[in-house]
């Protein structure tokens, strides 16, 4: 396993200091998470980045790739109306690009479940990540911004069907997957393997519980056990989602073209937002709330001391963790490159609902990797 170089004690203390200055409850989350839970919440596309292990009972799990899901579970279990949690500990991922090399690295972070005005809270969290990253000594940093909710508002303005919009938004962080989803939504899904098609046809027209029961009966008769951490319920759910996509209306050429133009916008925030407004044209009223939030964020970021000339807004930027549904951000170093962010975070208000316990507050967080914030760290 590849261990990320440790920052010297003085650098680690400087990176940690902005988090310690906040009123937040210290938190440590389990080092392993059920694989099936993480895939359902974070997305199947993330499987290749997870370090999968086998628990004593035979269930598959993954070493924690970050702390957000564990922090949300801990907050929900506490029953508290609101909360702010600070953590520091090791996380584990497989290296990108299909590598089997595992990475172990230190994260310092904050997760906040509060009723503060969302745009102001977003800016404060991004500014925290920025300040902590700067404390490592790098002078080549840029704060990259994106917004899943702005993309969602744009899709809504185009009258994109909800099932299609959900899949496109979740794919925005993965260019290959996004191209596939857009092609499926425009031309229809590619033909499924015969076995999967026959299974989908078999379950068609049944309620989800009845479909799960039939699949479990088939497994029992054939002596088949669940593979890859996926239960019968999860497999049925994904088949039914796929069937729903097949039945959904297709994107029109105009919608597809407008989406492509939207996702090509990448500029300084003011210029990027102006380009979005021009592109929306007469549909712009549907984006008014999302655009106003950006005015508030940019003003707040400046008030927090983040230099405007270090900001970049890309409409196609998303996080690999598919539970983010609002503003997202990364602090990047020119020396390390775009694929090795120093810090990252964003808003994930909908995660609690996906865990079955809706929150009365927002949810936003960030993490910093001290090993990358240290100015002497090699790419």
HURANOR-V478344 format. One record per residue. RES is the residue in one small letter. PSI is psi in whole degrees, -180 to 180 (* if undefined). NEAR is the number of other ideal C-beta (glycine too) atoms within 12 Angstrom. D_LAST is the distance of its C-alpha to the last C-alpha in Angstrom with 1 decimal. Layout:
# HURANOR-V478344
<<RES;PSI;NEAR;D_LAST> <RES;PSI;NEAR;D_LAST>>
This chain:
# HURANOR-V478344
<<x;132;17;17.1> <x;124;17;13.4> <x;128;14;13.4> <x;139;29;10.6> <x;135;22;10.7> <x;135;21;13.6> <x;146;32;13.9> <x;153;19;16.9> <x;-41;12;20.2> <x;-39;16;20.9> <x;-44;31;17.7> <x;-43;27;18.3> <x;-38;21;21.9> <x;-40;28;21.1> <x;-36;43;18.9> <x;-30;31;21.7> <x;-44;23;24.5> <x;-29;33;24.8> <x;-39;39;25.4> <x;-24;21;27.8> <x;-12;15;29.8> <x;150;26;30.7> <x;103;15;33.7> <x;146;29;32.2> <x;127;22;33.2> <x;142;24;30.7> <x;139;32;30.0> <x;130;19;28.7> <x;161;30;28.7> <x;145;23;29.4> <x;-17;20;26.5> <x;151;27;27.9> <x;147;37;29.2> <x;130;30;31.7> <x;-44;33;29.9> <x;-41;30;32.6> <x;-45;30;32.5> <x;-39;41;28.8> <x;-39;34;29.1> <x;-37;29;32.1> <x;-47;34;30.5> <x;-18;37;26.9> <x;139;33;27.8> <x;-31;30;28.1> <x;-18;27;25.1> <x;-9;33;22.9> <x;-41;26;24.3> <x;-13;25;21.6> <x;-3;35;19.0> <x;141;39;21.5> <x;102;34;21.8> <x;134;29;25.6> <x;164;22;28.0> <x;123;17;31.8> <x;167;19;33.8> <x;-34;9;36.9> <x;2;9;39.2> <x;-10;11;37.5> <x;144;22;35.8> <x;140;29;32.3> <x;174;27;29.8> <x;144;38;26.0> <x;142;33;23.9> <x;124;37;23.2> <x;-20;40;20.2> <x;-175;43;20.8> <x;-6;38;23.9> <x;-49;44;25.6> <x;-43;40;28.0> <x;-39;36;29.0> <x;-42;43;29.6> <x;-44;42;31.8> <x;-42;29;33.7> <x;-41;25;34.3> <x;-44;36;35.5> <x;-40;28;37.8> <x;-28;17;39.2> <x;-25;17;40.0> <x;4;11;42.3> <x;145;17;41.3> <x;-32;13;41.9> <x;170;23;38.6> <x;156;32;35.8> <x;127;32;32.6> <x;131;37;30.2> <x;138;33;27.4> <x;160;35;25.2> <x;124;29;22.6> <x;-180;27;21.6> <x;144;29;19.5> <x;162;38;18.7> <x;132;32;18.0> <x;158;35;16.9> <x;146;26;16.5> <x;147;22;13.3> <x;167;20;14.0> <x;22;11;15.8> <x;8;11;18.5> <x;151;14;16.7> <x;6;17;18.7> <x;127;17;15.9> <x;145;24;16.2> <x;136;29;13.8> <x;128;26;15.3> <x;158;36;14.2> <x;135;31;16.2> <x;143;46;17.5> <x;132;47;19.9> <x;177;44;22.0> <x;136;44;25.4> <x;131;48;27.7> <x;129;41;30.9> <x;90;38;34.1> <x;169;32;36.3> <x;15;19;38.8> <x;156;22;37.2> <x;124;18;37.3> <x;-46;33;34.4> <x;-40;31;33.0> <x;-40;28;33.1> <x;-39;37;31.5> <x;-49;45;28.7> <x;-41;38;28.1> <x;-39;37;28.3> <x;-43;50;25.7> <x;-38;47;23.2> <x;-36;37;24.0> <x;-47;46;23.5> <x;-40;47;19.9> <x;-50;41;19.4> <x;-41;34;21.1> <x;-40;46;19.3> <x;-43;48;15.8> <x;-32;34;17.1> <x;-18;33;18.4> <x;-9;40;14.9> <x;-4;26;15.3> <x;142;35;13.1> <x;8;15;15.3> <x;31;22;13.4> <x;148;36;14.2> <x;142;34;16.3> <x;110;47;18.4> <x;133;39;18.9> <x;149;50;22.2> <x;176;40;24.2> <x;104;45;27.6> <x;-35;39;28.9> <x;-34;36;32.3> <x;-41;46;32.6> <x;-42;40;31.9> <x;-40;33;34.6> <x;-36;33;37.0> <x;-43;40;36.5> <x;-38;39;37.2> <x;-39;26;40.2> <x;-28;30;41.5> <x;1;33;41.4> <x;37;18;43.4> <x;131;35;40.9> <x;141;22;42.4> <x;-48;18;40.9> <x;-37;26;39.8> <x;-43;37;38.0> <x;-41;32;36.4> <x;-46;28;35.1> <x;-40;36;33.4> <x;-44;43;31.9> <x;-40;43;30.5> <x;-20;35;28.9> <x;-1;33;27.2> <x;-24;42;25.7> <x;-9;35;22.2> <x;103;29;22.2> <x;-41;18;23.1> <x;-47;16;24.6> <x;-37;25;26.6> <x;-43;29;27.7> <x;-41;21;29.0> <x;-44;20;30.9> <x;-40;37;32.4> <x;-39;36;33.5> <x;-43;23;35.1> <x;-42;27;36.8> <x;-23;35;38.1> <x;-45;25;39.4> <x;-11;18;40.7> <x;149;19;41.1> <x;147;27;39.1> <x;157;15;38.9> <x;131;12;41.5> <x;156;20;40.8> <x;148;12;41.4> <x;-42;10;45.1> <x;-43;11;44.8> <x;-39;19;42.8> <x;-44;19;45.3> <x;-38;14;48.2> <x;-42;26;46.8> <x;-44;30;46.2> <x;-38;17;49.8> <x;-39;20;51.1> <x;-10;30;49.7> <x;138;22;50.5> <x;-9;13;53.0> <x;154;20;52.5> <x;159;13;51.3> <x;-44;24;47.9> <x;-40;16;49.6> <x;-39;19;52.0> <x;-40;29;49.3> <x;-43;24;47.4> <x;-43;18;50.6> <x;-43;25;51.4> <x;-40;32;48.0> <x;-37;22;48.2> <x;-41;15;51.7> <x;-44;20;50.5> <x;-45;21;47.8> <x;-43;14;50.4> <x;-36;10;52.9> <x;-5;10;50.4> <x;31;7;48.9> <x;138;14;45.4> <x;157;16;42.9> <x;138;20;40.0> <x;140;14;36.9> <x;20;19;33.2> <x;8;28;34.1> <x;127;27;36.1> <x;169;25;39.6> <x;-39;29;42.6> <x;-41;22;42.4> <x;-39;28;38.8> <x;-45;33;39.5> <x;-43;31;42.7> <x;-43;24;41.0> <x;-37;30;38.4> <x;-40;32;41.2> <x;-36;28;43.2> <x;-41;24;40.3> <x;-42;29;40.0> <x;-38;27;43.7> <x;-40;22;43.7> <x;-41;30;41.1> <x;-34;26;43.3> <x;-13;17;46.3> <x;153;25;44.6> <x;152;19;45.5> <x;157;23;43.2> <x;141;31;41.3> <x;161;18;43.3> <x;-36;15;42.0> <x;-45;17;42.1> <x;-46;28;40.0> <x;-42;26;37.5> <x;-41;17;37.2> <x;-40;29;36.9> <x;-43;37;34.1> <x;-41;24;32.2> <x;-39;22;32.8> <x;-46;39;31.8> <x;-9;34;28.4> <x;-6;17;27.7> <x;124;33;27.8> <x;107;22;24.6> <x;-179;20;25.3> <x;146;23;25.8> <x;-47;40;27.6> <x;-43;23;31.1> <x;-39;20;30.9> <x;-44;32;29.5> <x;-35;34;32.2> <x;-39;19;34.8> <x;-39;25;33.8> <x;-44;37;34.2> <x;-44;29;37.6> <x;-43;19;38.8> <x;-40;27;37.8> <x;-33;29;39.6> <x;-127;19;42.7> <x;-18;12;45.8> <x;2;24;43.8> <x;-26;21;42.0> <x;-29;16;44.1> <x;-17;23;42.3> <x;1;32;39.0> <x;-46;19;40.7> <x;-45;21;39.6> <x;-39;33;35.9> <x;-37;32;35.9> <x;-39;21;37.7> <x;-36;29;35.1> <x;-35;36;32.5> <x;-43;22;34.7> <x;-43;24;34.8> <x;-47;45;31.0> <x;-38;34;30.2> <x;-44;21;33.0> <x;-39;27;31.8> <x;-42;35;28.1> <x;-40;23;29.6> <x;-31;15;31.8> <x;-2;27;28.9> <x;12;19;27.4> <x;120;33;24.6> <x;127;20;24.7> <x;-31;22;26.1> <x;-1;14;24.1> <x;11;30;20.8> <x;144;35;22.1> <x;133;31;21.8> <x;122;37;24.0> <x;124;36;23.6> <x;-17;43;26.5> <x;4;34;24.6> <x;128;37;21.8> <x;169;42;22.3> <x;152;40;20.6> <x;-20;34;20.4> <x;113;39;22.8> <x;2;38;26.1> <x;-7;38;28.1> <x;136;43;26.9> <x;10;35;29.9> <x;-141;39;29.6> <x;139;48;27.1> <x;157;45;23.4> <x;157;49;20.4> <x;141;42;16.7> <x;121;44;15.0> <x;149;33;12.0> <x;133;35;9.8> <x;-35;19;10.0> <x;-36;23;7.0> <x;-29;30;4.8> <x;165;17;7.7> <x;-24;21;10.8> <x;6;16;10.1> <x;68;28;8.0> <x;144;36;10.8> <x;-37;49;11.3> <x;160;46;14.9> <x;164;43;17.4> <x;-169;48;21.1> <x;-174;48;24.4> <x;138;45;28.1> <x;56;42;29.6> <x;-32;31;33.3> <x;-5;27;34.4> <x;-42;39;32.7> <x;-40;29;35.6> <x;-37;18;38.1> <x;-20;28;36.3> <x;1;27;36.7> <x;7;14;40.4> <x;85;19;40.6> <x;145;17;40.3> <x;152;29;39.4> <x;2;18;41.4> <x;175;28;38.4> <x;177;35;35.1> <x;120;46;31.8> <x;147;45;28.5> <x;176;53;25.4> <x;161;52;21.8> <x;153;45;19.1> <x;141;51;16.2> <x;103;45;13.4> <x;-34;42;13.6> <x;-27;36;10.7> <x;-29;44;8.5> <x;-30;49;11.4> <x;127;34;11.3> <x;-19;27;10.6> <x;-5;21;9.6> <x;135;29;6.7> <x;152;14;3.8> <x;*;17;0.0>>
